[in-house]
């Protein structure tokens, strides 16, 4: 897997978190010995060059992988993103030991992993065409309304538990999910606000609802049974939020729709 390059000059501005080769910590000794952290990312977070295979961070991936590199700098190791088209594949990477950590929000259906405190809050909402009669979240839950969703995404899992009448129309990744809306095969597209704002620019006249039906509290994830590593990462996450590193990563990315998760939230 080719290295995904990101700008990390902001890390140097936060020396409390960025000092490479910190005093040795037994909780991450295996990562220091390996000289790298293999970070699982899924399709919302990157694109892949069809000719070179090189990964490029996009959307929320720009923010999260900047934060991952700050963690790597703190430990004194390289960060190697490992791309997966879907969340189940990324979970398999973790549980099989091919990834050291990943980013996702907690959900009861995601077995085999444990979660740090959340880093980002990503509100769930809808993207609708300009002429749509859907003005509020409740307007979408009617018989005959089709909502395009990404299979296994946290926004989809939450929505499936609260809908009573609308029909979910599934696609494996965000691009084909958006195509369901653009082609008229769906009446709304449900996902995180930041992603929907990006897709809205590709559908003239469309709009993202102000309301939200939940939120993805994205944190770092490690395989079960790694309590020491999780404790180290959890400390880093809280320090990154308190120090302003996370907010600065959001601002540097220049992407609307993302905010820092509250401290000490689980």
GIJOHU-V491876 format. One record per residue. N is the residue number from 1. RES is the residue in three letters. PHI is phi in whole degrees, -180 to 180 (* if undefined). OMEGA is omega in radians with two decimals (NA if undefined). Layout:
BEGIN
n: [N;N]
res: [RES;RES]
phi: [PHI;PHI]
omega: [OMEGA;OMEGA]
END
This chain:
BEGIN
n: [1;2;3;4;5;6;7;8;9;10;11;12;13;14;15;16;17;18;19;20;21;22;23;24;25;26;27;28;29;30;31;32;33;34;35;36;37;38;39;40;41;42;43;44;45;46;47;48;49;50;51;52;53;54;55;56;57;58;59;60;61;62;63;64;65;66;67;68;69;70;71;72;73;74;75;76;77;78;79;80;81;82;83;84;85;86;87;88;89;90;91;92;93;94;95;96;97;98;99;100;101;102;103;104;105;106;107;108;109;110;111;112;113;114;115;116;117;118;119;120;121;122;123;124;125;126;127;128;129;130;131;132;133;134;135;136;137;138;139;140;141;142;143;144;145;146;147;148;149;150;151;152;153;154;155;156;157;158;159;160;161;162;163;164;165;166;167;168;169;170;171;172;173;174;175;176;177;178;179;180;181;182;183;184;185;186;187;188;189;190;191;192;193;194;195;196;197;198;199;200;201;202;203;204;205;206;207;208;209;210;211;212;213;214;215;216;217;218;219;220;221;222;223;224;225;226;227;228;229;230;231;232;233;234;235;236;237;238;239;240;241;242;243;244;245;246;247;248;249;250;251;252;253;254;255;256;257;258;259;260;261;262;263;264;265;266]
res: [UNK;UNK;UNK;UNK;UNK;UNK;UNK;UNK;UNK;UNK;UNK;UNK;UNK;UNK;UNK;UNK;UNK;UNK;UNK;UNK;UNK;UNK;UNK;UNK;UNK;UNK;UNK;UNK;UNK;UNK;UNK;UNK;UNK;UNK;UNK;UNK;UNK;UNK;UNK;UNK;UNK;UNK;UNK;UNK;UNK;UNK;UNK;UNK;UNK;UNK;UNK;UNK;UNK;UNK;UNK;UNK;UNK;UNK;UNK;UNK;UNK;UNK;UNK;UNK;UNK;UNK;UNK;UNK;UNK;UNK;UNK;UNK;UNK;UNK;UNK;UNK;UNK;UNK;UNK;UNK;UNK;UNK;UNK;UNK;UNK;UNK;UNK;UNK;UNK;UNK;UNK;UNK;UNK;UNK;UNK;UNK;UNK;UNK;UNK;UNK;UNK;UNK;UNK;UNK;UNK;UNK;UNK;UNK;UNK;UNK;UNK;UNK;UNK;UNK;UNK;UNK;UNK;UNK;UNK;UNK;UNK;UNK;UNK;UNK;UNK;UNK;UNK;UNK;UNK;UNK;UNK;UNK;UNK;UNK;UNK;UNK;UNK;UNK;UNK;UNK;UNK;UNK;UNK;UNK;UNK;UNK;UNK;UNK;UNK;UNK;UNK;UNK;UNK;UNK;UNK;UNK;UNK;UNK;UNK;UNK;UNK;UNK;UNK;UNK;UNK;UNK;UNK;UNK;UNK;UNK;UNK;UNK;UNK;UNK;UNK;UNK;UNK;UNK;UNK;UNK;UNK;UNK;UNK;UNK;UNK;UNK;UNK;UNK;UNK;UNK;UNK;UNK;UNK;UNK;UNK;UNK;UNK;UNK;UNK;UNK;UNK;UNK;UNK;UNK;UNK;UNK;UNK;UNK;UNK;UNK;UNK;UNK;UNK;UNK;UNK;UNK;UNK;UNK;UNK;UNK;UNK;UNK;UNK;UNK;UNK;UNK;UNK;UNK;UNK;UNK;UNK;UNK;UNK;UNK;UNK;UNK;UNK;UNK;UNK;UNK;UNK;UNK;UNK;UNK;UNK;UNK;UNK;UNK;UNK;UNK;UNK;UNK;UNK;UNK;UNK;UNK;UNK;UNK;UNK;UNK;UNK;UNK;UNK;UNK;UNK;UNK]
phi: [*;-72;-69;-99;-90;-135;-75;-128;-62;-65;-62;-63;-83;-126;-60;-63;-107;-103;-68;-67;57;-60;-53;-53;-124;-60;-69;-125;-61;-66;-71;-63;-64;-73;77;-161;-120;-90;-105;-74;-131;-120;-61;-66;-99;-154;-121;-126;-64;-66;-96;-96;78;-72;-89;-132;-68;-137;51;-63;-61;-61;-70;-68;-76;-62;-67;-62;-70;-66;-63;-60;-65;-65;-79;95;-133;-83;-104;-118;-66;-122;-85;-139;-62;-130;-66;-56;-66;-68;-62;-63;-58;-68;-70;-86;84;-89;-127;-91;-158;-152;-118;-171;-96;-71;-155;-56;-78;-95;-87;86;-137;-128;-114;-76;-57;-70;-100;-121;-105;-119;-70;-91;-157;-122;-105;-134;-62;-59;-87;-65;-83;-79;-109;-133;-57;-62;-64;-82;-91;-131;-57;91;-82;-110;-115;-77;-142;-88;-57;70;-71;-60;-64;-73;-61;-65;-63;-64;-87;-112;-72;-118;-127;-69;-105;-89;-117;-99;-140;-77;-137;-63;-58;-67;-67;-62;-63;-60;-72;-62;-86;86;-84;-144;-99;-156;-123;-103;-169;-82;-56;-59;-66;-66;-63;-68;-70;-59;-66;-94;-129;-52;86;-73;-147;-102;-64;-71;-72;-137;-110;157;-151;-94;-96;-77;-133;-89;-128;-128;-61;-59;91;-117;-62;-67;-62;-61;-63;-63;-65;-63;-62;-61;-59;-65;-67;-64;-72;-66;-78;96;-60;-66;-61;-67;-63;-62;-66;-65;-67;68;-110;-78;94;-121;-146;-71;-69;-64;-67;58;-100;-128]
omega: [-3.11;3.13;3.08;-3.04;3.11;3.05;-3.13;-3.14;-3.14;-3.11;-3.10;-3.13;-3.11;-2.99;-3.14;3.13;-2.90;-3.10;3.09;3.13;3.04;3.03;-3.05;3.13;-3.06;-3.08;3.12;-3.09;-3.14;3.11;3.10;3.14;3.12;-3.14;-3.09;2.96;3.09;-3.03;3.10;3.06;3.12;-2.83;3.10;-2.94;-3.07;2.90;-3.08;3.10;-3.05;-3.11;-3.07;-3.07;-3.10;3.10;3.06;-3.13;3.07;3.01;-3.09;3.11;3.11;-3.12;-3.02;-3.13;2.95;3.13;3.09;3.13;3.04;3.05;3.11;3.11;3.13;-3.13;-3.10;-3.13;3.12;3.06;-3.13;3.08;3.10;-3.00;3.09;-3.14;-3.04;3.12;3.08;3.10;3.11;3.08;3.11;3.09;3.14;-3.04;3.10;3.13;3.13;3.03;3.13;3.07;3.10;3.11;3.01;3.11;-3.11;3.03;-3.12;-3.10;-3.06;-3.07;3.04;-3.13;3.08;-2.93;2.97;2.92;-3.08;3.10;-3.10;2.96;-3.12;-3.08;3.07;3.11;-3.07;2.90;-3.12;3.06;-3.08;-3.09;-3.08;3.07;-3.14;3.14;-3.11;3.14;-3.09;-3.12;-3.07;-3.07;3.12;3.08;3.11;3.11;-3.14;-3.10;3.12;-3.10;3.06;-3.13;3.04;3.11;-3.11;3.11;3.13;3.14;3.11;-3.10;-3.11;-3.12;-3.07;-3.13;3.10;-3.01;-3.07;3.14;3.05;3.10;-2.93;2.91;-3.00;-3.06;-3.02;-3.07;3.10;3.07;3.08;3.13;3.07;3.10;-3.07;-3.10;3.13;3.11;3.07;-3.11;3.14;3.08;-3.12;3.08;3.08;-3.01;-3.09;3.12;-3.12;3.09;3.10;3.12;-3.14;3.13;-3.13;-3.14;-3.06;3.11;-3.11;-3.12;3.08;-3.09;3.09;-3.13;3.00;-3.10;-3.13;-3.14;3.04;3.12;-2.98;3.06;3.05;-3.06;3.06;3.08;3.07;3.12;3.14;-3.05;-3.11;3.11;3.14;3.13;3.13;-3.12;-3.14;3.07;3.12;-3.11;-3.12;3.10;-3.14;3.10;-3.09;-3.08;-3.07;-3.12;-3.10;3.12;-3.14;3.09;3.09;-3.10;3.13;-3.14;3.12;-3.08;3.09;3.01;-3.13;3.09;-3.12;3.06;-3.14;3.12;3.05;3.10;3.10;NA]
END
